[in-house]
Amino acid sequence: MTKASKSGGGGGRKLAPAGTKRVKIAISLPTEQVAAAQRAVSEGRASSVSAYVARALDRQADADSLGELIASMRAEDGPPSTEDYAWADAVLGMAGGSRSRAPRRAATR
């Protein structure tokens, strides 16, 4: 069941341009997630539950894109070396091994 609309739905990190076509869908979510979305609306952090969910989907899309970029960089150049991690630690003021030296795997699809 879908229904196109042209409603706004601000409150998100990325506001859809005026006139952006919207599609109404039905989804099932855990009770806790619905409560969190409703709380965000009642506290003024989202204009609607739809806006809250749209913002979450935007964030996931951004994370997916970043994961793909990292995977592509590693495919082209290989994983960071121990020296690369040491340089990053020094630049970030983390010298002295305050984090794990084990390279993290990039998300793959």
C-alpha positions in Angstrom: 0.0 0.0 0.0 1.7 3.2 -1.1 0.4 6.7 -1.4 2.5 9.6 -2.8 2.4 12.9 -1.0 4.1 16.3 -1.0 4.3 16.8 2.7 7.3 18.5 4.3 8.5 16.6 7.4 11.4 18.7 8.7 13.4 18.0 11.8 15.8 15.9 9.8 19.5 16.5 9.2 18.8 16.8 5.5 15.5 18.5 4.7 13.9 17.3 1.5 13.3 20.1 -0.9 9.8 21.5 -1.1 7.7 19.5 -3.5 9.8 16.3 -3.0 7.6 13.4 -3.7 6.9 11.2 -0.7 5.7 7.6 -0.5 3.6 6.3 2.4 4.6 2.8 3.5 3.7 0.5 6.3 6.6 -1.0 8.4 6.9 -3.0 11.6 9.3 -1.8 14.2 10.2 -2.9 17.7 8.2 -1.1 20.4 11.4 0.5 21.8 12.2 2.1 18.4 8.7 3.5 18.0 8.9 4.9 21.5 12.2 6.5 20.8 10.8 8.1 17.7 7.7 9.4 19.5 9.9 10.7 22.3 12.0 12.6 19.8 8.8 14.2 18.4 7.5 15.1 21.8 10.8 16.6 22.8 11.0 18.7 19.6 14.0 16.8 18.1 11.9 15.7 15.1 8.9 17.1 13.5 7.2 13.7 13.0 7.9 10.0 13.4 8.3 9.9 9.6 11.0 12.7 9.8 12.8 10.8 12.5 12.8 7.6 10.5 13.9 9.4 7.3 16.8 11.0 9.2 17.8 7.5 10.4 17.7 6.2 6.9 19.8 9.1 5.7 22.4 8.3 8.4 22.5 4.6 7.4 22.9 5.6 3.7 25.8 7.8 4.7 27.4 5.0 6.7 27.0 2.6 3.8 28.6 5.1 1.4 31.5 5.6 3.8 32.0 1.8 4.2 32.0 1.4 0.4 34.6 4.2 0.1 36.9 2.6 2.7 36.5 -0.8 1.1 37.4 0.8 -2.3 40.5 2.6 -0.8 41.7 -0.7 0.8 41.2 -2.6 -2.4 43.3 0.0 -4.2 46.0 0.7 -1.6 45.7 -2.2 0.8 45.0 -1.9 4.5 46.8 0.7 6.7 50.2 -0.5 7.9 51.5 -0.4 11.5 53.4 2.8 10.5 50.2 4.4 9.2 48.5 3.7 12.5 51.5 5.1 14.4 51.4 8.2 12.3 47.7 8.6 12.9 48.1 8.1 16.6 50.8 10.8 16.7 48.7 13.3 14.7 45.7 12.6 16.9 47.6 12.8 20.1 47.1 9.2 20.9 50.7 8.2 21.0 51.5 5.5 23.6 49.1 2.9 22.3 45.8 4.1 23.8 43.9 2.1 21.2 44.1 -1.3 19.6 46.7 -1.6 16.8 44.7 -4.3 15.0 43.5 -3.0 11.7 39.7 -2.8 11.5 38.0 -4.5 8.6 35.9 -2.2 6.3 32.3 -3.2 5.8 31.7 -5.0 2.6 28.6 -5.5 0.7 
